[in-house]
């Protein structure tokens, strides 16, 4: 009987090993993996993997899945790429996902929390395309087209509070013939989700800037962000 135990036990181990390996989402030479990237964060190695099933996985050094999300930006657009960067300038890398869309700059942001060594998706981040951090602050501003072949446009000022966006201001410009606000740039402040007009500029103010609206937006937010507090 002693000689039979190993013979009976080995197939049992083999079956368990096969079952466990079949459950792993990332076998070697997995053709369903679209993109993969790694980064050392807070003395650990983290690996991000995006698969054909439109699911993002983030693994820690041990290979444990610590983040998984298939409910990323999905408005008939496709995943393009991702990269680990320190988006909020806290000294720890986050994961920024890019999408191939008709609206430039659509992204998802997965922030790293150094206290828990976990990642959190920022809610509604795709609604704030092409976001730029205002250096030395907790403020960011975005840009998106609002119609009329980009003759109508908006830039939103916001703050990040953990994984939530707090919108505090907006620049809204229009050079569209069909718009009632043609040739005006409105500046709004948001408090308790209510919008208040701060000032209105004539659209011709853009002529003072080399890159017109791009330089105006950057200059205005950098000089005035502190006026837009919640």
N, C-alpha and C positions, 0 to 999 in steps of 0.2 A: 504493500500500500504506500510506503514511503517513496518508492520510485515512481508511483503513478501520480502523486500530488503535483509535481512540477509540470507534468504533461497536461494535466487537466487545468492547471492554473494559468499557464502561459497563453493559451487561446483566449481566456477570459480577459487578461491584461491587454492583449492585442485588440480585442473588441472595444474595450474602454478607450484605448489610445486612439483608435480610428474614429470613434464617436466624438471624442473631444476635438480632434483635429478638424473634423467636418464642421464643427460649430465655429471655428475660428473664422472671422470675416476677412482675414488677410493672409491666405496661404501664399507660399512663394510662387512667383510667376503668375499672379492673379491678373488676368486680362480685363477684369472689370474695374481696375483702379485707373482713374483718369489723371489724378495728380497726387503727389506726395511731397512733403517738406518737413524738415526737422529744425529744432532750435533748442539751445540750452537756456533755460529760464529758471532763475532762483535755484541754481545748482542741480537742476534735473534736466533730462532730455525729454522733450515732447515731440511727438510725431503726428502730423495732420495728414489724413488720407481722405480723398473724395472719390466716390465710386459711381459707376454707371447708374446705380439705383437712386442717384441724386441725394445721397446721404453723406454727411461729413462726420468723420470720426477723429477724435484726438486721443492719443495714447500717452501714458506716462512712461517713465523709465522701465517699469516692470512689465510693460505691455498691456496694462489694464486700460480699458476704455473709460475715460473720465468725462468725455463729452460726446454726445451723438445727437444729430439733428437732421431731419429730412424736411423740415418746414422752413427752409430758407427762402430767399426771394424767388418767387415762382409766378411770374406774369407772362408766361409763354416766352421767357427769355432763357438763355443758356449760360451755364457756368463757363467762365473764361480762365481764371487762374486764382491763386491765393499766395500770400506771403506772410511770414512772421515779421512784424515791425512794432516798434514802441509807439503806438498811435497816440496815447494820452500822455506821453513823456513822463511816466512815473518810474522809469528805469527797468521795466519789465516788458518783454515783447508780447504783443497781442497778435491775433490772426485776422487779416483783412482779406475778404473775398471779393473778387471782381466778376462782373457779369457782362456778357456781350448783349447790349441792348441798343435800342434806338435813342435812348437818353444817355448821354455820356456820364460816366462816373457813378453808376449805380453799384452799390457795394453792400456787403454785410460785414459787421464788426463783431468779433468774438473777443471780449476783454479777458485778460488774465487777472485773477485775484491772488495776490501774493500771500494773503493770510490763510486762505483755504487751499492754495495750489490747485485751483479749479478755474474753468473758463465759463463765461456767461455771454450769451448773445445779447447785443444791444437792441432793445425793442424799437421797431420802426426806423432803424438806421437807413434802409433803402430810400426812405422819403427825404433824405438829406444828401443828395448826390454831391460828389466831388468836394467832400468836406476838407476844410483847411483849419489847422490848429493855430490860434493866436498865441504866439510864443510868450511864455511866462504867465499864462492865465489858464483858467478852466473853460474858456470860451472857444467856440468853433463857428465857422460859417460855411454855408453850402451854396450851391448854384444849380438852378434847373430852368429849363425852357418852360414857358407858359403859353406857347402858341404863336401863331402868326410868323412862322419860320424863324423863331428865336428873336423876333422883334419885341415880343413880350417876355419878360423874364423876372425871376425872383431869387433873392438871396436871403436865407434864413440864418439868424444868429441863435446859437443855443449853447447850453451847458450840459455836461455829462454828470449825472448823479448815479453812481454805481452803473447799472445797465439800462438806465432810463435817460431819455432826452428831455430837457426842459427848454422849450422854445421861448426866447425872450425878445427877439426883434426880427424885423423883416424890411428888406429893400425891394420895392416892386416898381419896375420900370416898363414903359410901353412906348413904342414908336409905331404901333400898328394903326392903320387907317381906320379900321372898324371899331377901335376901342374908344370908349367915352373918356378914358384917361390918357389919350394920345399926347405925346410930348411932355409927359410928366414922370417924375420919380417920387414915389411916396415912401416915406419912412414911418414904420409902425413899431410900437412897443406892445408886448403882450404881458399882461398880469392877470393871473387866475383865468387864463384862457380867453380873456377879453382883449380885443385889439383896439389900440388907441393911436390916432395919427399924431406923429411928432412934428414932422415938417414935410413940405413938398418942394421939390426942386424942378426947374425946367429941364427938359431932356438935353438942352444945349450945353448944360454944365459938363457933359461928357467930353466936349471938345477941348477942355482944358487938360485932359489926360491923354498921354501917348497911346495907351491901349484902351482908351475909352472906358466902357463899363467895367472891364476887368480891373483896371487900376483904381477906378472910382470905388468899387465894392471893397477892394482890399484896403484902400486908404481910409474909407469911412469907418469900417469896422475896427480897424486897429486904433483909430483915434477916439472912437466913441463907444466902444463895447461896454465900458463901465457905467454908462448912462442907462443901460438896459438890465437892471437888476430885478429879480422877482420879489 
